Amino acid sequence: MNLKNLAMWVIIVLLTIGLYNVFNSPQRSLNQNNNIIFSEFLNEVENGRVVQVEIQGNNIKGIMSNGEKFITYSPNDPNLIERLTEKGVSISAAPIDEKMPSLLGILLSWFPMLLLIAVWIFFMRQMQGGKGGAMGFGRSKAKMMNELKGKVTFNDVAGIEEAKEEVEEVVEFLKDPKKFSRLGGKIPRGCLLVGPPGTGKTLLARAIAGEAGVPFFTISGSDFVEMFVGVGASRVRDMFEQGKKHSPCIIFIDEIDAVGRSRGAGLGGGNDEREQTLNQLLVEMDGFDTNEGVIIIAATNRPDVLDPALLRPGRFDRQVVVSLPDIIGREKILKVHAKKISMTRDINLRTVARGTPGFSGADLANLVNEAALLAARKNKRIVTYQEFEEAKDKVMMGAERRSMVMTEEEKKLTAYHEGGHALVSFNMPGYDPIHKATIIPRGRALGMVMNIPEKDKHGYSIKFLKSRLAVCFGGRVAEEIIFGKDNISTGAGGGSGSDINQATQLARAMVTKYGMTEELGPVEYGENEEEVFLGRSVARTQHVSEAVAQKIDKEIRKLVDEGYNKAKEILTTKIDDLHKLAKALLTYETLTGEEIENLINKNIYPANKDDLKVEEDDQDSALGSIGLKPKVVH
């Protein structure tokens, strides 16, 4: 029971109690303003101005000789009757009225009954899904959108132009169907928005609702399935009935994979709720009884698990891929979000977009928001490029943990570890340039080196991946050379996200998935990593012979050793550069890619770190390249 319903029931109970007290309370004929104190009453009696009294317990009502009425309260005075009699006052007596129970008393007496009623109502509404009256289990929970406040239009959606064009056509079809039906075209039945998280699928649906000019219903995929079998199917029917009444209209189902997963082979029993709901959805979209004028728009980031019957033409006629934006798209997205904050005009958003490859719209929105929050924290009236840089570091690497206590030995080891990563990365041809190296603890890492690609990449060569393997081992090899094998730290070993873990996973993918070895050739040997659920065979396995498995292990080890030896070769021949990098990191804690290049090639140390801020004419420097998802090695 939500607060609104609870407040309504409380008001009803209080009104009932109030009305009861009003109609059953004794009517007071005397005005409360005619009260007099007892001493004054005695004086009036002694002076003979009281002609008549009515005694009711300790309450006395009476009439003066001038006709004025009064009321007073008397203590237990045994001589009062005698005094009144001596003065010839007419005395009448009345029994004491039974007191009405107080509000607290009524509440206490009725509390058990009210509690039972409230519990009964609560459980009934819970079983009914919170809506629909006494037997409203199957009522649809779809809500009609009315976005007068915070309305989103296509102007607020950027970076996904192709997807926007697809849905714009659907909206135009609803606004002017004759334009398309003139040539024999039919209105599409369904449109499926597919893409990674954060790319703007739900935002695009909100823009459709803002632009459509037709009724727009929204519901989540999880709202169909609740505690009773058959409720989901009933809600689908009710949702389409509502759609028919408001035809033409749009129904948006968010996260349709919650109800649209592939159907199994009966492992869930004959009354599997999700399957019933899916079957009903299939029938309503394209079955015996067609729904004209009702367009279904659905969104999911897991199209691989959807049932094939749901994806066929006639149901979801269009599958719109909402992909990650390119540099032009990222710039447009940044411009949309930059309108909401006050920032300096000299910030070049194209430079920001250039440094954020692989970025989603949600990531860019988060970057702009973090920059605004940092500026507000500094009591600034406007956001500068410095806040963008700090926001980037915070989101990329986590918040700084300067209060973390580290010994000098730990700092020295971390400096050489990160210096090894940076030096190997710097000397590997074709590898992404270094953005920043730091030994300041951030997030869960004691230090890190970040590499940001110069442009968007949609694939990686064998040369690049082998360079990546060498960079992964740069930190471990540096520790081994400087401190000896016995002093290699756990920063280079073991756990998820560590150097060895990253290198091993990359080498395994190169061998088993990408076919990048001559020994095994272009054959996929990858293990079955798909989740088992109804619709997928439980017994599905990947058959690899023992001889092939040994070859896979051998090739993985060969690639790993090659990367390890390459890192060792670079660091051994350029040991002086490693010492310089480690010394600079110990001194300045953070170095940009430009500073690392000056240090290695020109032997120029950063003179004053306080001056290393982005100026108006320094927008394209290494310090100014911003990215939230670089390649990071720890």
Secondary structure, 3 states (H helix, E strand, C coil): CCHHHHHHHHHHHHHHHHHHHHHHCCCCCCCHHHECCHHHHHHHHHCCCEEEEEEECCEEEEEECCCCEEEEECCCCCCHHHHHHHCCCEEEECCCCCCCCCHHHHHHHHHHHHHHHHHHHHHHHHHCCCCCCCCCCCCCCCEECCCCCCCCCHHHCCCCHHHHHHHHHHHHHHHCCHHHHCCCCCCCCEEEEECCCCCCHHHHHHHHHHHHCCCEEEEEHHHCCCCCCCHHHHHHHHHHHHHHHCCCEEEEEECHHHCCECCCCCCCCCCCHHHHHHHHHHHHHCCCCCCCCEEEEEEECCHHHECHHHHCCCCCCEEEECCCCCHHHHHHHHHHHHCCCCECCCCCHHHHHHCCCCCCHHHHHHHHHHHHHHHHHCCCCCECHHHHHHHHHHHHHCCECCCCCCCHHHHHHHHHHHHHHHHHHHHCCCCCCEEEEECCCECCECCEEEECCCCCCCCCCHHHHHHHHHHHCHHHHHHHHHHCHHHCCHHHCCCCCCHHHHHHHHHHHHHHCCCCCCCCCCCCCCCCCCCCCCCCCCCCCCCCCHHHHHHHHHHHHHHHHHHHHHHHHHHHHCHHHHHHHHHHHHHHCEEEHHHHHHHHHHCCCCCCHHHCCCCCCCCCCHHHCCCCCCEEEC
